Amino acid sequence: MRPLKWTRHEDLAIRRNGAIPREEYLDHMTFQRNVRPLFTEIFGPIVGLKEEWEEQGATPSELDFSAFRYRFGAFGSVPVNLGWLGGPAPQILEETERHRIYRDAMGRTMKLAKNVSTLALPMDWPVQSMDDWLKVKPYYRFCEERFAGDWVRIAMEHRAAGRVVTLGIPGGYDTPRQLMGDEEACIAFHEQPELIEDILKTIGDTICEALKRVVRAVPLDQLSVHEDMAGRSGPMIGPAMVRRFLVPYYRRAWELAREGGAVLFDQDSDGDLRPVLDAFLESGINCIHPVEPAAGMDPVRIRARYGTRLAFYGGIDKHVLRRSKDEIAAELEYKLPPLIETGGCVIALDHRIPNGTPLENYRFYVRKVWEIVERLTPGS
């Protein structure tokens, strides 16, 4: 096995160039102006790819991605924690060459597979019943400690620097799954609705209290929510459950954010969201990523169906980069022209760049994107 040099999540962070003014990004993503196409890398490489590229002759600037030409917005997050807050310090239970097992602040036993992933996965969860939830509920209640001491200064600096000012909120599905695991969470939406309702009311109350304070201090541009509530076979819960539980939760937050100036409500979820997209649009969502083609999320068809109701970034099949240059070109020639014409999107791969992607193929991919962009929008 090749020894790995870049194993931590922060090791895989990338340096993007080509930041555009805040106003241009917001106008583009809300279909107000389509001046020039946008292009970025959302997440960067997966564990092991940088070592592959180094062996293939990558320069240091290619390994941190600053060598590649992008055009994307600059973002600044308001440092307010709206999820789990507190708990004991993580405790390592077992460590080998292959894995690390530890107990996290939520009391979960977590296992990190070294040299394979940068994110640990839970082996158990703290909540199975209402009684369990009531024990951990205080970790989600509103308190002053949620605000970083200099949060107003940081938020205002983002605004003054022309960054898109964002605030992240916990997912209405993702929070129960972090507390219960996917299987128990899905069952609870059906068999313990009062538990799900109390979880969402608790975190919703905290979000709303925080939002009221935030928007008095600085105008927001974007509300962001992390869900990861779908796979290739579809969403973990269907549209009826989304409408019953998640839509009211989302709407509470979005109405306050919108009153405070926000124009984008961006949802992060992998997988096939098509069965629940209509329901999420009812909640205020107007932007999604990363739009996975392998899960049936064809950005051309999504744009044809939803038009200017839904912006997105992503949608380029990451797996095609491991194939031939002709296949890469075909993917881009199919997807880029209609998306460039309509705006409201950022050209990007649909997730991390997979292992086995030749460096030369990625170089070709970037060049081909710009070739098509400049052909369709001269002067870009």
C-alpha positions as CSV (number, residue, x, y, z in Angstrom):
1,M,0.0,0.0,0.0
2,R,1.3,3.5,-0.9
3,P,2.2,5.5,2.2
4,L,-0.1,8.5,2.4
5,K,1.1,12.1,3.2
6,W,-2.3,13.8,3.2
7,T,-4.7,12.0,5.5
8,R,-6.6,14.6,7.5
9,H,-9.6,16.5,6.3
10,E,-7.8,19.8,6.4
11,D,-5.0,18.2,4.3
12,L,-7.4,17.9,1.4
13,A,-8.6,21.5,1.6
14,I,-8.0,23.3,-1.7
15,R,-7.0,26.9,-2.6
16,R,-9.5,28.3,-5.1
17,N,-8.6,31.3,-7.1
18,G,-10.9,33.5,-9.2
19,A,-13.2,34.9,-6.6
20,I,-15.8,37.2,-8.0
21,P,-17.7,40.1,-6.4
22,R,-20.5,39.2,-4.0
23,E,-23.1,41.1,-6.0
24,E,-22.2,39.2,-9.2
25,Y,-22.4,35.8,-7.5
26,L,-25.8,36.6,-5.9
27,D,-27.2,38.0,-9.2
28,H,-26.0,35.0,-11.1
29,M,-27.5,32.5,-8.7
30,T,-30.8,34.3,-8.5
31,F,-31.2,34.6,-12.3
32,Q,-31.0,38.4,-12.1
33,R,-27.9,38.6,-14.5
34,N,-26.1,36.1,-16.5
35,V,-22.9,38.0,-17.4
36,R,-20.4,35.2,-17.4
37,P,-20.4,31.5,-16.4
38,L,-19.0,30.3,-13.0
39,F,-16.8,27.3,-12.5
40,T,-15.3,25.7,-9.3
41,E,-14.2,22.6,-7.5
42,I,-16.6,22.1,-4.6
43,F,-14.8,19.6,-2.4
44,G,-11.4,18.7,-3.9
45,P,-9.7,15.3,-3.9
46,I,-10.5,12.2,-2.0
47,V,-7.9,10.5,0.3
48,G,-5.0,9.1,-1.8
49,L,-5.5,11.1,-4.9
50,K,-2.8,13.8,-4.1
51,E,-0.3,11.0,-3.7
52,E,-1.3,9.6,-7.1
53,W,-1.0,13.0,-8.7
54,E,2.4,13.7,-7.1
55,E,3.7,10.5,-8.7
56,Q,2.4,11.7,-12.0
57,G,4.3,14.9,-11.8
58,A,1.9,17.3,-10.2
59,T,3.3,20.7,-9.1
60,P,2.7,22.0,-5.6
61,S,0.2,24.5,-7.0
62,E,-1.7,21.6,-8.7
63,L,-1.8,19.6,-5.5
64,D,-3.4,22.5,-3.6
65,F,-5.5,23.4,-6.7
66,S,-4.3,27.0,-6.9
67,A,-2.9,26.3,-10.4
68,F,-6.3,25.7,-11.8
69,R,-8.5,28.5,-13.1
70,Y,-11.9,28.8,-11.4
71,R,-14.5,31.6,-11.2
72,F,-16.6,31.4,-8.0
73,G,-17.9,33.5,-5.2
74,A,-16.0,34.2,-2.0
75,F,-17.9,33.1,1.1
76,G,-17.8,34.1,4.8
77,S,-19.6,32.2,7.5
78,V,-21.1,33.9,10.5
79,P,-19.5,32.1,13.5
80,V,-22.6,31.0,15.3
81,N,-23.0,27.3,16.3
82,L,-26.6,26.2,15.9
83,G,-26.2,22.5,16.3
84,W,-25.0,20.3,19.2
85,L,-23.1,22.4,21.7
86,G,-21.1,21.1,24.6
87,G,-20.5,17.6,26.0
88,P,-17.3,15.9,27.2
89,A,-14.0,16.1,25.3
90,P,-13.5,13.2,22.8
91,Q,-11.8,10.2,24.2
92,I,-9.7,7.7,22.2
93,L,-10.7,4.2,23.0
94,E,-8.5,2.2,20.6
95,E,-6.0,3.1,17.9
96,T,-4.2,0.8,15.4
97,E,-2.4,1.4,12.1
98,R,-5.8,0.8,10.3
99,H,-8.3,2.7,12.5
100,R,-9.0,5.0,15.4
101,I,-12.0,4.4,17.6
102,Y,-13.1,7.2,20.0
103,R,-16.1,8.5,21.9
104,D,-17.3,11.9,20.7
105,A,-19.0,14.8,22.5
106,M,-22.4,13.3,21.7
107,G,-21.4,10.1,23.4
108,R,-21.2,8.1,20.2
109,T,-18.5,5.5,19.5
110,M,-16.9,6.7,16.3
111,K,-14.6,4.7,14.0
112,L,-12.2,6.4,11.6
113,A,-10.7,4.1,8.9
114,K,-7.2,5.5,8.4
115,N,-5.9,6.1,4.9
116,V,-9.4,5.6,3.5
117,S,-11.5,8.4,4.9
118,T,-11.2,11.7,6.7
119,L,-14.5,11.4,8.4
120,A,-15.3,8.9,11.2
121,L,-18.6,7.0,11.2
122,P,-20.8,6.3,14.3
123,M,-21.0,2.8,15.7
124,D,-23.8,3.6,18.1
125,W,-26.1,6.6,18.8
126,P,-27.3,8.3,22.0
127,V,-31.1,8.4,21.2
128,Q,-33.6,5.6,20.7
129,S,-36.6,7.1,22.7
130,M,-38.1,10.3,24.0
131,D,-36.5,9.7,27.3
132,D,-33.1,9.5,25.6
133,W,-33.8,12.7,23.7
134,L,-34.8,14.6,26.9
135,K,-31.3,13.8,28.4
136,V,-29.5,15.4,25.4
137,K,-32.0,18.1,24.6
138,P,-30.1,20.8,26.6
139,Y,-27.2,20.5,24.1
140,Y,-29.5,22.1,21.5
141,R,-31.1,24.9,23.5
142,F,-30.3,28.5,22.8
143,C,-27.6,30.1,24.9
144,E,-25.0,32.9,24.7
145,E,-22.2,30.4,24.2
146,R,-23.4,29.7,20.7
147,F,-22.0,33.1,19.6
148,A,-18.3,33.5,19.1
149,G,-17.0,36.4,21.1
150,D,-16.2,38.5,18.0
151,W,-18.9,37.2,15.7
152,V,-20.3,40.6,14.8
153,R,-16.8,41.9,13.8
154,I,-16.2,38.8,11.7
155,A,-19.5,39.0,10.0
156,M,-19.0,42.7,9.2
157,E,-15.5,42.0,7.8
158,H,-17.0,39.4,5.5
159,R,-19.5,41.9,4.3
160,A,-16.9,44.7,3.8
161,A,-14.6,42.3,1.9
162,G,-17.3,41.5,-0.6
163,R,-17.9,37.9,0.6
164,V,-21.3,36.1,0.5
165,V,-22.4,36.2,4.1
166,T,-23.7,32.8,5.1
167,L,-25.2,31.1,8.1
168,G,-25.5,27.3,8.4
169,I,-28.3,25.5,10.2
170,P,-28.7,21.9,11.1
171,G,-30.6,19.6,8.8
172,G,-34.1,18.6,9.7
173,Y,-33.3,15.0,8.7
174,D,-29.6,15.1,9.4
175,T,-30.1,16.0,13.1
176,P,-32.3,12.9,13.9
177,R,-29.9,10.7,11.9
178,Q,-26.9,12.0,13.9
179,L,-28.7,11.3,17.1
180,M,-30.3,8.0,16.1
181,G,-28.7,6.6,13.0
182,D,-30.4,6.4,9.6
183,E,-32.5,3.2,10.3
184,E,-33.9,4.3,13.6
185,A,-34.4,7.9,12.4
186,C,-36.4,6.7,9.4
187,I,-38.6,4.5,11.7
188,A,-39.0,7.3,14.1
189,F,-40.5,9.6,11.5
190,H,-43.3,7.0,11.2
191,E,-43.5,5.5,14.7
192,Q,-42.3,8.3,17.0
193,P,-43.6,11.5,15.3
194,E,-43.8,13.3,18.6
195,L,-40.0,12.7,19.1
196,I,-39.1,14.1,15.7
197,E,-41.5,17.0,16.2
198,D,-39.8,17.9,19.6
199,I,-36.3,17.6,18.1
200,L,-37.2,19.9,15.2
201,K,-39.0,22.4,17.5
202,T,-36.1,22.6,19.8
203,I,-33.4,23.2,17.1
204,G,-35.9,25.4,15.3
205,D,-36.4,27.6,18.4
206,T,-32.6,27.9,18.8
207,I,-32.2,28.8,15.1
208,C,-34.9,31.5,15.2
209,E,-33.6,33.1,18.3
210,A,-30.1,33.3,16.8
211,L,-31.3,34.5,13.4
212,K,-33.2,37.4,15.0
213,R,-29.9,38.5,16.6
214,V,-27.8,37.9,13.6
215,V,-29.9,39.8,11.1
216,R,-30.0,42.8,13.4
217,A,-26.2,43.0,13.2
218,V,-25.5,42.2,9.6
219,P,-27.5,41.4,6.5
220,L,-27.4,37.8,5.5
221,D,-27.0,36.6,1.9
222,Q,-27.4,32.9,2.2
223,L,-28.9,30.3,4.6
224,S,-27.2,26.9,4.2
225,V,-28.4,23.5,5.4
226,H,-26.6,20.2,5.4
227,E,-28.8,17.2,4.9
228,D,-27.3,14.2,3.1
229,M,-30.7,12.6,3.2
230,A,-30.6,10.6,-0.1
231,G,-28.7,7.8,-1.9
232,R,-28.7,6.4,-5.4
233,S,-32.1,4.7,-4.7
234,G,-33.8,7.9,-3.5
235,P,-34.4,9.9,-0.4
236,M,-34.5,8.4,3.1
237,I,-37.9,9.8,3.7
238,G,-40.6,10.6,1.1
239,P,-42.4,13.8,0.1
240,A,-45.2,13.3,2.6
241,M,-42.7,13.2,5.5
242,V,-40.8,16.1,4.2
243,R,-43.9,18.2,4.0
244,R,-45.1,17.2,7.4
245,F,-41.8,17.7,9.3
246,L,-39.1,19.4,7.3
247,V,-41.1,22.0,5.4
248,P,-42.4,23.8,8.6
249,Y,-38.9,23.6,10.2
250,Y,-37.2,25.0,7.1
251,R,-39.9,27.7,6.6
252,R,-39.4,29.1,10.1
253,A,-35.7,29.7,9.5
254,W,-36.0,30.9,5.9
255,E,-38.7,33.5,6.6
256,L,-36.4,35.1,9.2
257,A,-33.3,34.9,7.0
258,R,-35.2,36.3,4.0
259,E,-36.4,39.2,6.1
260,G,-32.8,39.8,7.0
261,G,-31.7,40.1,3.4
262,A,-30.9,36.5,2.4
263,V,-31.7,35.6,-1.2
264,L,-30.3,32.0,-1.4
265,F,-31.3,29.0,0.7
266,D,-28.8,26.3,-0.3
267,Q,-29.2,22.6,0.6
268,D,-26.3,20.1,0.6
269,S,-27.4,16.6,-0.1
270,D,-26.0,13.8,-2.1
271,G,-28.1,11.2,-3.9
272,D,-31.4,11.3,-5.8
273,L,-33.5,14.2,-4.5
274,R,-36.0,14.1,-7.4
275,P,-38.9,12.6,-5.4
276,V,-38.7,15.4,-2.7
277,L,-37.5,18.4,-4.7
278,D,-41.0,19.8,-5.1
279,A,-41.6,19.6,-1.3
280,F,-38.2,21.2,-0.5
281,L,-39.0,24.1,-2.9
282,E,-42.2,24.7,-0.9
283,S,-40.0,25.2,2.2
284,G,-37.9,28.0,0.6
285,I,-35.0,26.0,-0.8
286,N,-33.8,27.6,-4.1
287,C,-30.3,26.2,-4.5
288,I,-28.9,22.7,-4.2
289,H,-25.6,20.9,-4.5
290,P,-23.8,18.7,-5.5
291,V,-26.4,17.2,-8.0
292,E,-25.1,13.6,-8.5
293,P,-25.5,12.2,-12.0
294,A,-24.8,8.7,-10.7
295,A,-28.0,9.0,-8.6
296,G,-30.1,10.2,-11.6
297,M,-29.7,13.9,-10.9
298,D,-29.2,15.2,-14.5
299,P,-28.7,18.9,-14.2
300,V,-30.0,19.6,-17.8
301,R,-33.3,17.9,-17.0
302,I,-33.5,19.5,-13.6
303,R,-33.1,22.9,-15.2
304,A,-35.7,22.1,-17.8
305,R,-38.2,21.1,-15.1
306,Y,-37.6,23.8,-12.5
307,G,-36.2,26.7,-14.6
308,T,-35.4,29.8,-12.5
309,R,-37.0,28.3,-9.4
310,L,-33.9,26.3,-8.6
311,A,-30.2,27.2,-8.8
312,F,-27.4,24.6,-8.2
313,Y,-23.8,23.9,-8.4
314,G,-22.2,20.6,-9.3
315,G,-23.8,18.2,-11.7
316,I,-20.7,17.1,-13.7
317,D,-20.1,13.4,-13.3
318,K,-16.9,12.9,-11.3
319,H,-16.6,9.3,-12.5
320,V,-16.2,10.4,-16.2
321,L,-12.8,11.9,-15.3
322,R,-11.4,8.3,-15.0
323,R,-12.5,7.5,-18.5
324,S,-11.3,8.8,-21.9
325,K,-10.9,12.4,-22.9
326,D,-13.6,11.9,-25.5
327,E,-16.0,10.9,-22.8
328,I,-15.0,13.9,-20.7
329,A,-15.6,16.1,-23.7
330,A,-19.0,14.5,-24.4
331,E,-20.1,15.0,-20.8
332,L,-19.3,18.7,-20.9
333,E,-20.7,19.3,-24.4
334,Y,-24.0,17.8,-23.3
335,K,-24.3,19.7,-20.0
336,L,-22.5,23.1,-20.3
337,P,-24.3,24.8,-23.3
338,P,-27.9,24.8,-21.7
339,L,-26.6,25.6,-18.3
340,I,-24.4,28.5,-19.5
341,E,-27.3,29.8,-21.5
342,T,-29.7,29.9,-18.5
343,G,-27.3,30.9,-15.7
344,G,-28.2,30.2,-12.1
345,C,-25.6,27.5,-11.8
346,V,-21.9,26.9,-11.1
347,I,-20.1,24.3,-13.3
348,A,-18.5,21.8,-10.9
349,L,-18.0,18.1,-10.3
350,D,-20.7,16.4,-8.3
351,H,-18.4,15.5,-5.3
352,R,-14.8,14.8,-4.4
353,I,-12.4,13.8,-7.3
354,P,-12.2,10.0,-7.0
355,N,-9.0,7.9,-6.8
356,G,-7.8,6.7,-10.1
357,T,-8.4,10.0,-11.8
358,P,-5.3,10.7,-14.0
359,L,-3.8,14.1,-13.4
360,E,-3.7,14.7,-17.2
361,N,-7.5,14.0,-17.4
362,Y,-8.2,16.6,-14.7
363,R,-6.0,19.1,-16.6
364,F,-7.9,18.3,-19.8
365,Y,-11.2,18.7,-17.9
366,V,-10.4,22.2,-16.7
367,R,-9.1,23.2,-20.1
368,K,-12.2,21.8,-21.9
369,V,-14.6,23.7,-19.5
370,W,-12.9,27.0,-20.4
371,E,-12.8,26.1,-24.1
372,I,-16.6,25.6,-24.1
373,V,-17.2,28.7,-21.9
374,E,-15.1,30.9,-24.2
375,R,-16.7,29.5,-27.3
376,L,-20.2,30.2,-26.0
377,T,-19.5,33.5,-24.2
378,P,-16.7,35.3,-26.1
379,G,-14.7,37.5,-23.8
380,S,-15.2,35.4,-20.7
